[in-house]
Amino acid sequence: MLGEHVGSMAGASQMTALPAVNGMPAAETTATTAGTLAGVEVQSMATYQATMRADGSWQGECPNSGIVMAADGVATFSATGVGSPTEDGGFVFKGVVYFNASAPSLSSLNGVAVVYDWTVAADGQATWELWEWK
């Protein structure tokens, strides 16, 4: 069951083609966002990789290559998700993210599964909405 809305960030993302995986297209996305997480202002940067599946959807992961910076310290994160292209040329991914925070202001995210919606418009502008999973 979805719990409290714990974050909302927005910013720029950019996709780059990677070598195909078992004959299927693959891409890397880098993103830089800013907004709120656990009630504090943050900035974030991350690198994701995704591979197209046989049904046309994409499966991706951010293998502990995400960083969140708050005024009192940092958190890292890993995430997995599935998504698909949108009719207007963007992408939508949904998945789970796990934070490892040393920043006291973000420590409430430690040990919590957080579900997300990652939406990218055709121009590369992205939004990241996050909810605690109870």
C-alpha positions as CSV (number, residue, x, y, z in Angstrom):
1,M,0.0,0.0,0.0
2,L,1.3,3.5,-0.9
3,G,2.1,5.6,2.1
4,E,3.2,9.2,2.5
5,H,4.4,11.2,-0.5
6,V,8.1,11.7,0.4
7,G,9.5,13.5,-2.6
8,S,9.1,15.5,-5.7
9,M,12.0,16.5,-8.0
10,A,12.3,17.8,-11.5
11,G,15.2,18.5,-13.9
12,A,17.0,17.5,-17.1
13,S,17.7,14.0,-18.4
14,Q,19.6,12.8,-21.4
15,M,19.6,9.4,-23.1
16,T,22.6,7.8,-24.8
17,A,22.5,4.6,-26.9
18,L,24.5,1.6,-25.5
19,P,25.5,-1.6,-27.2
20,A,22.5,-3.9,-27.7
21,V,21.9,-6.6,-25.1
22,N,21.0,-10.0,-26.7
23,G,19.9,-8.1,-29.8
24,M,17.7,-5.7,-27.9
25,P,18.3,-1.9,-27.7
26,A,19.9,-0.5,-24.6
27,A,20.3,3.0,-23.3
28,E,21.9,5.0,-20.5
29,T,20.1,8.0,-19.0
30,T,21.8,10.6,-16.9
31,A,19.7,13.0,-14.9
32,T,20.2,16.0,-12.7
33,T,17.1,17.1,-10.6
34,A,16.2,19.3,-7.7
35,G,13.3,19.5,-5.3
36,T,12.2,18.1,-2.0
37,L,12.8,14.7,-0.4
38,A,11.8,13.8,3.2
39,G,10.7,17.4,3.7
40,V,14.1,19.0,2.8
41,E,15.4,20.8,-0.3
42,V,17.8,18.5,-2.3
43,Q,19.7,18.1,-5.5
44,S,20.2,14.8,-7.2
45,M,22.2,13.2,-9.9
46,A,22.0,9.7,-11.2
47,T,22.9,7.3,-14.1
48,Y,20.4,4.6,-15.2
49,Q,20.7,1.9,-17.7
50,A,17.7,0.2,-19.4
51,T,17.2,-2.5,-22.0
52,M,14.2,-3.1,-24.2
53,R,12.3,-6.3,-23.5
54,A,10.6,-8.5,-26.1
55,D,7.2,-6.9,-25.5
56,G,8.5,-3.4,-26.2
57,S,8.7,-2.3,-22.6
58,W,12.0,-1.4,-21.0
59,Q,13.6,-2.7,-17.8
60,G,16.1,-0.5,-16.1
61,E,18.3,0.0,-13.0
62,C,20.4,2.5,-11.2
63,P,22.9,0.2,-9.5
64,N,23.9,2.4,-6.5
65,S,24.8,5.2,-8.9
66,G,22.4,7.9,-7.6
67,I,23.4,10.7,-5.3
68,V,21.2,13.1,-3.3
69,M,22.7,16.2,-1.7
70,A,21.0,18.0,1.2
71,A,22.4,20.9,3.3
72,D,23.4,18.6,6.1
73,G,24.9,15.8,4.0
74,V,24.3,13.1,1.3
75,A,22.4,9.9,0.5
76,T,23.1,7.4,-2.2
77,F,20.4,5.3,-3.9
78,S,19.8,2.3,-6.1
79,A,16.7,1.7,-8.1
80,T,15.0,-0.7,-10.5
81,G,11.9,-0.2,-12.7
82,V,10.0,-0.9,-15.8
83,G,8.7,1.6,-18.3
84,S,7.7,2.4,-21.8
85,P,7.8,5.2,-24.3
86,T,5.0,7.6,-24.4
87,E,3.1,8.7,-27.5
88,D,4.7,12.1,-27.5
89,G,8.3,10.7,-27.5
90,G,9.0,10.7,-23.8
91,F,9.2,7.8,-21.3
92,V,7.5,6.7,-18.1
93,F,9.1,4.4,-15.6
94,K,7.7,3.0,-12.3
95,G,9.7,1.2,-9.8
96,V,11.4,1.0,-6.4
97,V,14.3,3.0,-5.0
98,Y,16.3,2.3,-1.8
99,F,18.2,5.2,-0.1
100,N,21.3,5.0,2.1
101,A,21.4,8.3,3.9
102,S,24.2,9.7,6.0
103,A,22.5,13.1,6.1
104,P,20.4,13.3,9.3
105,S,17.6,15.1,7.4
106,L,17.3,12.1,5.0
107,S,17.8,9.3,7.5
108,S,14.0,8.6,7.7
109,L,14.5,7.0,4.2
110,N,17.0,4.4,5.4
111,G,15.5,0.8,5.4
112,V,12.4,2.0,3.6
113,A,11.2,0.8,0.2
114,V,10.2,3.9,-1.8
115,V,8.1,3.6,-5.0
116,Y,8.4,6.1,-7.8
117,D,7.0,7.5,-11.0
118,W,9.8,8.8,-13.3
119,T,8.3,10.7,-16.2
120,V,10.4,12.2,-19.0
121,A,8.9,14.5,-21.7
122,A,10.1,14.4,-25.3
123,D,12.4,17.4,-24.6
124,G,14.2,15.5,-21.8
125,Q,12.6,17.4,-18.9
126,A,11.9,14.9,-16.1
127,T,9.9,14.6,-12.9
128,W,10.4,12.1,-10.1
129,E,7.6,11.5,-7.7
130,L,8.3,9.3,-4.6
131,W,6.1,7.6,-2.0
132,E,6.9,5.4,1.0
133,W,5.7,1.8,0.4
134,K,4.0,0.5,3.6
